[in-house]
Amino acid sequence: MSDVRPSDAPTVNGREISPEAIAAEAQNHPAGDPDKAWSAAAEALAIKTLLLAEADRLDIAPPSLKDDKGRDLAPDDARIEALLEREVKTPDADEETCRRFYDRHTDRFTSPDLVEASHILFAARRDDETAYAKAVADAQATIAELADHPERFAALAEARSACPSAGQGGNLGQLGPGQTVDEFDTFLFNLDEGQLCPVPVKTRYGAHVLKVGRRIAGRTLPFDMAHAKIADYLEEASWRRAVAQYIGILVGRADLQGTSLEGHENPLVQ
């Protein structure tokens, strides 16, 4: 290990954190580099040790071994939760703050545009040049036929399409951005309502004959319906920042050896 070795156990105010405890905690910090997992585990246990020591100093006992959702907590976790509940206070998000967040991030509360689509798939693998060329040619011939007889789309899909949607006349239902492969998306959201794509859409699945149906514009959720979720989000973010600041204060006061926290007055707050 490069940062903390099992033979060089970290200490918090003179209290040693055992290599065995760090090894067990490291399972909660998966990383491609074992050194990083070990270092993250040592840091997490150092912070937990600091919080429990502060709970001891303030003689804090948890009122319950349940969290706010009724789930069981380990005794140490319950004491830490009780400590933070007492020591970390954050304001409620008022309506003005929530409204300002809503106005700045309206896109978060707007559903994407949807497009009804139908297709006929002539399946072929891209690495089979002969089969792929035939699929494209078949798609082109079908597009030419549909240009003269658009009413035949469902029947031709049932007869020719290699997609399960053939059973529904090629109907794919309502699609939003990102629900299909990129090549399909590009045509799907740039064609007019009711338009037959004039060229085959080439994807890794083969060549598609695409027809766009009804377009449904995205809807923006009214502020009144988003208000509660915004308040929860802002209050949670505020709480996390406040907890990080509180832990940073404890770290700054502590004598830490052998962890990535040492030498930093407030490592958790940018």
N, C-alpha and C positions, 0 to 999 in steps of 0.2 A: 504494500500500500504506500502511496506517496505522501498523503496528508496525515493520516492517523493510522498507526500500526497496532495490531492486537497487543504487542509487547509494550506499547507506549500509551497506556490508557489515559483518556482525557480526564480533567478534574474541573469541578465547579465549586468555587469557594472552598477548595481543599477536599471536596467529596469526590471520590473516584467513581467513574462510570465504567463498569466492567466490560471487557471485550465480549463476554458472552451476551450481555444485554445489547450491545451494539450489533452483534451478529444477528440476534433475533429481530431487532428493529429494522435492520437493513432489508429484510424481506418486504417491508412496506415502502421501500424507496428503490424500485427497479431502475436499473441504469445499465447501459451497454458496458460501462467501465466500472469494475468492482470497487476501485478506489473512490469513485464518486458516490456510489451507493453507501460505502462505509462512512464517508465524510458527512453525507446527508443524514445518516442515522445518528451519528455522534452529535451533530448539531441539534437534531430534533430532541434527543434525550437530554442534552444540556439545557435546552429551553424548558423542557418539562421539569427538570430538576429545579431550575430557577423558580418556576411558577409554584411548584409544591412547597419550596422553601418559603416563598412569600405568603402562601396560604398558612403555613405553620406560624410565621411571624405575626400574622393578623388573626390567628386563632379562628380560621374559617372552617366550618364544617358544612358539608352539603345538606340542604334540607331534604333531598331526595336522591335516590340512585337512578332516577329516570331523567331523560332529556325532555325538551319541550314538546317532543312528539310521542312521548310515552315509551321510548325505547330504553332498555337497560344500559346503565353506564357502569364501568369499572370504578371502584372507590376513588382512585387517583384522578380519573377523568372527571368524576362528579365534583371533586374538590376544586379542580382547575376551573370548571364551568362556574361554580359558585364564586370563586375569586374574581373571574372576569365580569360576572354579573354585577358584583359589588363595586369593582374598581373602574370599569370601563363604561362610560356613559356617552351616548350619542343622541342627538336630537332627532325627532321624527321629521320625516320629509313633508314639508307643508305643500299646500296646493300650488303655490306660486313656483316652487322649485320643481315640482312634478310637471307643471305646465311648460316650464322652460325646457326641461329635458325632452318632453314630447315634441315641442316645436323644432328642436334642433335635430331630432332623430325620427322624424315622421316616417322615414323609410322602414324603420324597424316595425312599424305598426301597419304597414301596407302589404296586403297580399299581392303576389305576382300576377301579371296578366296570364290568362289561360287561353289555350287555343284547342278547339276540337279538331282532330286530325284522323285521316284514314290513309292506309297505304297498302300497296301490293308489293310483297318482297320476293325478289328472285334471288334465292340464296346462292352464295358462292364464297369461297375463301380467296382472300387477296393473293395468297401465294400460289394459287392455281390460275395462272394467267389465261388459259384457254377457257376454263369454266367461268371466270370472272368476266371476260370479254363477252361470252354468250349471255350472261345475266344482264349486262348493260344493254346489249342489243335487244334482248327480249323486253326490257323495261322501255327502251326507246320505241319499240313497235307498239307496245301497249299504250304509251302516251299518245302516239299518233292516232290510234284507234279511238281513244277517249276524247281527243280533240274534236272528232266528228260525232261521237256518240257518248257524251258525258253521263247519260243515264245508265250506262252499262257498268259503272265502276264497281258496285257491290257484287254483281254477277261475275265480273272478271276476277275480283279479289277471291271469291269463293272457289273459282276454278283454277287460279294460277298462283295464288300467294302461298309461300312456304311458312308464313307466320300463323300462329294459332288464331290471330284476329280474323283470319279468313272466314271462320264460322260466323262472324258478325259483319260480313261484307267489308272487312278491312278496317273496321272502326276501332281506333285506339282510345277513344274517350277524350277527356280533357287533359291536356298536358301543360305543365309549367316549365319555366327555364330550368335546364339541368336535369330534366327527367329522361332525356334521351341522349344519344351520343352527340358530340359536338357538330358533326356534319349535318345531322338531321335537324338539330336545334337552329342552325344557321338559316336553313331554308324555312323552317316552320314559322319562325317569328319575323320573317321578312316578306312573306307572301300575303297577298290580300285575302280577305274573307271570301271563301268560295272558290279560290283559285287552284287550278291544277298546276303543279310544278312543271315547267316546260322541259326540264332535263331530269334524267335519273339522279337520285341522291345516292351517292356512293359511300358506303360505310364498310366496316370490317365484316358485316353480316351479308353483304351482297349489294344489289342495286334495288332501290326502292322507287316505286311510283307513288308520289305524295300528293294528297289533296287536302287543302286546309278548309275547315268548316267555320263554325261560328267562333268569333273572338269574344272573350269575356274580360273586360277591363278589371284590373286589380282594385280592391276596395281598401280604404283607410279606416282602421278601427277608430271610432270616436274617442276623444280624450276621456269622457266619463267612463267608458268601458275599459280603458287602459290604465286609469288612475291608480287603482289598487296595486297592480303589478309593478308599475313604475315606482311607487312608494316602497314596496318590498325590495326592489332591486337597489334603489338608492340607499335605503337604510342598511341593507346587508353590506354594500360596498363601504359605507361610512363606518360600520362596525368593524370590518376587516382592517381598515386603515387605522382605526383607533387601537385595536388589539396589537397591530404591528408596532405602533408607536409605544404602547405600554411595555411590550416585551423589549423593545429597543432601550427603554429607560432602565429596565432591570439588567439587561446585558451590560449597559454602560457602567453600572455600579458594581458589577460582579468581578471576581477574580477567576478568569477562565484560562485554562491551559489545555493545549492539545486538540482544539477544535477550530473550525474556520471562523468562529465568532470572536476569537481573541484579537485584541488590538483594534476593535471597531466600537466606537461609541454607540452607534445606532445602525446596525447592519441591515435592519429590516425596512428602514424608511429611506426612500430616495430623497 
